[in-house]
């Protein structure tokens, strides 16, 4: 599959009185209500100001990565629950979220929609996208031209980005996602629409019909994007792991290759128990945190993306 679609950021705001009406006593109750079946844990509420809220607590993924935040004591005693892209990947049913949010009388204050073009079928070249922006192809039919700019990596392989619009209202960001994940040869480009409820209402339908809102945001996107695209989470996770794993191998070769080669050649077969006892740690590396639901799932995807079977793994571990 060459495309994937999904919600990549979501902030919901609602009155604290509605949580009380539904007998949601703790912040964990609130998050579990909004995102049932999502493996999200909430830390302790602290007297730390966050945005317009007097108190806040962090939201964590199963591997301990911060993937969101909840704010309490806002204007009019409001409550805010915000999930980052890593948090959104843990949500399986956005229609259910919209139903739960409606029962809580919540509204969206910010949402990001991400469309992934893994092989560059639509967005063939980021510099072509920049030309579209310069030619005004993202401009509305009426009103002033949209502000646009490009962040250029000048050929360093870190990835370029093209921005249309401004933060706080509506912004389109098209960028080289694969290269951002340190895969210099990746063709993966992400088209991301960022929406804020600054002077408009973002309907809850956006959560389960994101492609319609993405295509409708700019005439050019309606013309070039497919009319249907699946929310192919497994494909997106696999692509993320693939790019990250190959970047990690490059890091190991550069930073640790000579040392590991010395130990292997000096010690021979006994080097594996030595590495297990004194070097290896059974935890999720920082660059992989928030990618998969748990460590065993991550190991399976890494094994598949690097071309190893379960039999290869068992033989290596013996």
Secondary structure, 3 states (H helix, E strand, C coil): CCEEEEEEEEEEEEEHHHHHHCCCCCHHHHHHHHCCCCCCEECCCECCCECCECEEEEEECCCCCEEEEEEECCCCCEEEEEECHHHHCCCCCHHHHHHHHHHCCCEEEEEEEEEEECCCCCCCCHHHHHHHHHCCCCCCCCCCCCCEEEECCCCCCCCCEEEEEECCCEEEEEECHHHHCCCCCCCCEEEEEEEECCCCCECHHHHCCHHHHHHHHCHHHHHHCCCCCCCCHHHHHHHHHHHHHHHHHHHHHHHHHHHHHHHHHHHHHHHHHHHHHHCCCCCCCHHHCCCCCCHHHHHHHHHHHCCCCHHHHHHHHC
